[in-house]
């Protein structure tokens, strides 16, 4: 286990030859795992089909460009530059703003909160 800036990083299990993450184990417990049809793994093209986080399983969907559009009960939309623009829980939406260089500079929500980064 490695430590970075005071945070302990668990064991990372990766795909052979590709290196994509398959599982994160902390203190001997799987806290994140890529799943495919209820079993560990990824779909064609190494896309996530589902994830298990702290024992709960979530479906992951992609658009034709390969961007994740649904995950962890969030609907995700992107701008014309393929940057995350909106994360929608169905209850609240969070918006992301970028500068001309593509760096995220602020995020806001539909409750009127805006946070500069």
C-alpha positions in Angstrom: 0.0 0.0 0.0 1.3 3.4 -0.9 0.7 6.8 0.8 0.3 10.0 -1.1 -0.2 13.4 0.6 -1.5 11.7 3.7 -4.0 9.4 1.8 -3.5 5.7 1.8 -3.9 4.1 -1.6 -5.2 0.5 -1.6 -4.0 -2.3 -3.8 -4.8 -1.8 -7.5 -5.6 -4.8 -9.7 -5.2 -4.1 -13.4 -5.9 -5.8 -16.7 -3.1 -7.8 -18.1 -1.4 -6.2 -21.1 -3.7 -3.1 -21.1 -3.4 -1.8 -17.5 -7.0 -0.7 -17.1 -8.2 -0.8 -13.5 -10.3 -3.9 -12.5 -10.4 -3.6 -8.7 -9.3 -1.5 -5.7 -8.7 -3.3 -2.5 -8.3 -1.4 0.8 -7.5 -3.2 4.1 -8.3 -6.5 2.4 -11.8 -5.4 1.2 -12.8 -4.7 -2.4 -14.1 -1.1 -2.4 -14.3 -0.8 -6.2 -14.5 -3.4 -9.0 -15.2 -3.3 -12.7 -18.0 -5.8 -13.5 -19.4 -7.4 -16.6 -22.7 -9.3 -16.4 -22.3 -9.7 -12.6 -18.7 -10.9 -12.8 -15.4 -9.1 -12.6 -14.2 -7.7 -16.0 -14.8 -5.1 -18.7 -16.7 -5.1 -22.0 -15.4 -5.0 -25.5 -12.9 -2.2 -26.0 -12.1 -2.2 -22.3 -15.3 -0.2 -21.6 -16.8 -0.5 -18.2 -20.1 -2.4 -18.3 -20.7 -1.9 -14.6 -19.0 -1.1 -11.3 -19.4 -2.4 -7.8 -18.7 0.3 -5.1 -18.7 -0.7 -1.5 -20.9 -3.7 -2.3 -23.5 -1.9 -4.4 -23.5 -2.7 -8.2 -24.2 0.0 -10.8 -24.7 -0.2 -14.6 -22.4 1.9 -16.7 -23.6 3.1 -20.2 -21.6 4.8 -23.0 -22.5 6.9 -26.0 -21.3 6.2 -29.5 -18.1 8.2 -28.8 -17.3 5.9 -25.8 -18.0 8.6 -23.2 -19.7 7.3 -20.0 -23.3 8.6 -20.0 -24.7 6.7 -17.0 -22.8 5.6 -13.9 -23.4 5.4 -10.1 -27.0 6.7 -10.6 -25.8 9.8 -12.5 -26.6 10.9 -16.0 -23.6 12.6 -17.6 -23.6 14.9 -20.6 -20.7 16.5 -22.4 -20.0 19.7 -24.3 -18.8 19.8 -27.9 -15.2 19.5 -26.8 -16.0 16.1 -25.0 -15.7 17.7 -21.5 -18.1 16.8 -18.8 -20.8 19.5 -18.8 -23.6 18.2 -16.5 -23.9 15.5 -13.9 -27.6 14.9 -13.1 -28.8 12.8 -10.1 -32.4 13.2 -11.0 -32.7 15.5 -7.9 -30.0 18.0 -8.6 -27.8 19.0 -11.5 -24.2 20.0 -11.2 -22.7 22.1 -14.1 -19.0 22.4 -15.0 -17.4 25.4 -16.7 -14.1 25.5 -18.5 -11.8 28.3 -19.7 -10.4 28.7 -23.2 -7.5 26.3 -22.5 -10.0 23.5 -21.4 -9.2 23.7 -17.7 -12.2 23.4 -15.4 -12.6 26.7 -13.6 -16.0 26.5 -11.8 -18.8 24.2 -11.0 -22.3 25.1 -10.1 -25.6 23.5 -9.3 -29.3 24.2 -9.9 -29.7 25.4 -6.3 -27.6 28.5 -7.4 -24.3 27.5 -5.8 -21.2 28.2 -7.8 -17.7 27.3 -6.7 -14.6 28.6 -8.5 -11.8 26.1 -8.6 
